[in-house]
Amino acid sequence: MRRHRRRTRFQGAQTHRWMISYADFLTLLFAFFVFLYAISSIDESKFQAVSQNLLQIFDVRPSSVDPIELSATPQGPDVFNPLFRPEPIPSTREDVSDTETYQQESTLLQVRQQVDEQFQQLIQDQLISVSGTENWLAINLEEPVLFSPGSADITASAEAVLYEVAKVLAPLRNPVAVEGYTDSSPTGNDELSNWGLSALRAVSVVEYLEQGGVAPERLSALGFGQYQPRFDETNAARAERNRRVSIVITRLNTPNVLVPPTAAPVNDDPAN
């Protein structure tokens, strides 16, 4: 009887041994699907780095180290319109988003450096200023740089300035919005309000930038009249500095960002 019991236990162990193989199979199948999920979203930079390391280890010539592009996000016709651009498409790949952000910020930084170098004297004379954030860059031109008082016709001396600005902007793909501003004083033309003067000045600059090589589908013109003052108008000197044109370069694939008005007009000495 004792031998019979031992043989029965042994036979039972043999009978359920298939479960070990089945568990191994499920483990391998799970690992296989985890592997497929891992390679479904490829980090291009890491992929190329690993590929190069493997090629050096095995000493073979690559046919291609570029991952296959599985899908592309189409850009609509309004992508360059500074007033009607879609919200940025969220990405689950933080490294790609960081790369795109760096490239956009680098582009705006390069434009600022070029403007600072090209118009150094006008900047010192406070006739041109540059401002911005990581989303936009504004080149602010005071009225004497571009126009005669009450006029929307670009002066001969202004053409040289706008020509240099157009050379900087022409190679880019970023949207460019030209914004016209005035002060609250009358224009000197009974048929032309401050709204009209600011809009016509913006259009004049847009047309010249187009002639200078900036793609017209990237351009837009906006008139704000006297309703976005940069300085308070307690004296004539400060009021004159509100007459300006701002050329605003915005980042690609971002919501439209116009130069925000100050919470309250600045009350400072324009000579400083």
WOQUIJO-V980273 format. One record per pair of residues at least 6 apart in sequence whose ideal C-beta (glycine too) atoms are under 8 Angstrom apart, sorted by the first residue. I is the first residue (numbers start at 1). J is the second residue. Records with the same first field share a line. If there is no record, write none. Layout:
I: J  J
This chain:
41: 92  93
42: 67
43: 93  95  96
44: 66  67  96
45: 95
47: 65  67
48: 65  66
51: 62  65
52: 65
55: 61  62  65
73: 89
76: 86
78: 84  85  86
79: 85  86  252  253
80: 173  175  215  217  218
81: 175  217  220
82: 175  176  177  220  248  250  256
83: 177  220  256
84: 256
85: 175  253  254  255  256
86: 253
87: 255
88: 253  254  255
89: 253
91: 97
100: 253
101: 134
104: 134  251  252  254
105: 134
107: 172  174  251
108: 132  134  136  137  249  251
111: 137  168  169  172  249
112: 130  132  137
114: 168
115: 128  130  139  165  168
116: 123  130
118: 164  168
119: 128  161  164
122: 128  145  161
123: 129  130
126: 142  270
127: 141  142  144  145
128: 139  140  141  142  145  161
129: 140
130: 137  138  139  140
131: 137  138  140  259
132: 138
133: 257
134: 251
135: 250  251  254  257
136: 248  249  250  251  257  258  259
137: 248  249
138: 246  247  248  249  259
139: 165  246  247  248  249
140: 244  245  246
141: 161  244  245  246  247
142: 241  243  244
143: 149  240  243  244
145: 157  158  161
146: 154  155  158  161  162  201  205  245
147: 153  154  155  158  201
148: 155
149: 188  243
150: 187  188  189  192  197
152: 197  200  201  203  204
153: 204
154: 162  204  205  208
159: 208
162: 205  208  209  212
163: 212
165: 209  212  247
166: 208  209  211  212  213  214
167: 212  213
169: 176  209  214  247  249
170: 212  213  214  215
172: 249
173: 218  252
174: 218  249  250  251  252
175: 218  220  249  250  252  256
176: 209  214  218  219  220  247  248  249  250
177: 219  220  221  222  247  248  250  256  258
178: 202  203  205  206  209  219  220  221  222  245  246  247  248
179: 202  222  223  224  245  246  247  248  258  259
180: 197  198  199  200  201  202  205  221  222  223  224  245
181: 198  224  225  226  228  229  230  242  243  244  245  246
182: 194  197  198  225  226  242  243
183: 194  226  229  233  239  240  242  243
184: 194  226  229  233  239
185: 239
187: 193  194  196  197
189: 197
192: 200
193: 225
194: 225  226
195: 223  225
196: 223
197: 223  225
198: 223  224  225  226
199: 221  222  223
200: 223
201: 223  245
202: 221  222  223  245
203: 221
205: 221  245  247
206: 219  220  221
209: 219  247
210: 216  219
222: 258
226: 242
228: 261
229: 242  261  265
230: 241  242  244  262  265  266
231: 238  239  241  242  265  266  267  268  270
232: 238  264  265  266  267
233: 239  242  265
234: 267
237: 270  271
238: 267  270
240: 270
241: 270
246: 259
248: 258  259
250: 256  257
251: 257
